[in-house]
Amino acid sequence: MKRFEKPILVTRPYLPPIEDFKRGCEEIWSNQWLTNNGPMLQQFQKELSQYLGVPETNLALFSNGTLALELGYYAMGLAGGDVITTPFTFVATSHALKRIGANPVFADIDPETMCLSPEAAEKLITPRTKAIVPVHVYGNVCDVEGFERLGEKYGVKIIYDAAHAFGVKGLNHVEHVEHVEKKLYEYGDMSMFSFHPTKLFHSCEGGLLLFKDAKVQEKLYELRNFAIHSETECVDVGSNAKMNELQALMGLECLKKIDDLLDYRLKIYKAYEEVFAGCDAVKLIPYSQNKAYVPVLLKDFETRERVYTELKDKCNVFSRRYFYPLLTDFAPYVYGKGSCPVAENIASRVLTLPTYYGLPLEDVKAIAENVKEIVNPI
Ligand code: T4K
């Protein structure tokens, strides 16, 4: 087994050339404007709008993904209602609901895509349900057509936690969705993308909301700035969730590199795929188009724990068990424990392997060989 001299972490952020970042800093210094809808933020917004093909009226930037979710949920009127969501995600998906006084109700996931199942969600809809929050987990696309139907049939909002899905353009990679005309973010009422440094694209910290109804933008702009409407008016209980100029600069510099970042993720995935080919004991999850994460499914909990521990202790490789434990194992959400057997099974067997721009492909192959050896000792 190969032991790496330096630790290999599950991810590392892309950092743009420091000279380019310094040039941007000089501009910020000369503007003497650091936050509150500054020129860098406006430029970032403009370039994102062009990159995504979304009008500037239908997006808003925030200081991080969690606050983007919280204010997005609030602006869509979810406070006080039940919201059906998945337990197989990062805690932020549900924390942001709880923090606005909405009640997360957990439904099970699809065993293939690991995303919320529309069939399981439909069974839990009641008159108290205000919305459904599916997560494009790992960048795997949910059954968006299925959720579209639920939204229309029951008049509930569909809000995607797309934290992992930046760079996912179409749906054609998902076999059960044949419709490829629409872009991913044209589904549902709203989608949130996280720009945390552990994501393939980042702005140090940051969050982006895309929404169907342009009228929501003004509300979101107010909410992220304390709900101040004018010098003499405060119209709601807002927050401070503004993206600052240094964050926007980092986002602009990373956006220049986005095609390479996506291409490299794919190369890494293919290197893992090559080594795991024909190895039934390690199942690579193929659905994500942006390859934001490299999740593998192992035989059972004991095997997963062994691979996780031996990679760490014997190989100096720090994989992560995203997303274990399930949300329904955490104190605020234990009321849902036992209600999602598919998610429980997946969470006990999944492991996410290192992937990031610049991770040498020979290292990727060595990590994969190590995994194979731990699973099937010679
Ligand atoms: N919804 C979903 C589905 C999400 O996954 C997330 C966040 C959100 C919503 C909320 O979005 P944000 O508010 O975060 O924008 C990480 C991230 O903190 C979190 O953003 C992410 N999901 C979650 C899945 O993973 P940890 O606790 O695993 O992070 P940490 O600090 O252990 O870092 C992971 C690895 O990355 C480590 O090996 C160290 C390395 N790293 C990390 C940072 C921050 C670096 O090398 N450099 C860095 O700057 O949560």
Boltz pocket constraint, residues with backbone or C-beta under 6 A from the ligand:
constraints:
  - pocket:
      binder: B
      contacts: [[A, 9], [A, 10], [A, 11], [A, 12], [A, 13], [A, 64], [A, 65], [A, 66], [A, 67], [A, 89], [A, 90], [A, 92], [A, 93], [A, 135], [A, 161], [A, 163], [A, 164], [A, 194], [A, 195], [A, 196], [A, 197], [A, 198], [A, 206], [A, 207], [A, 318], [A, 322]]
      max_distance: 6.0
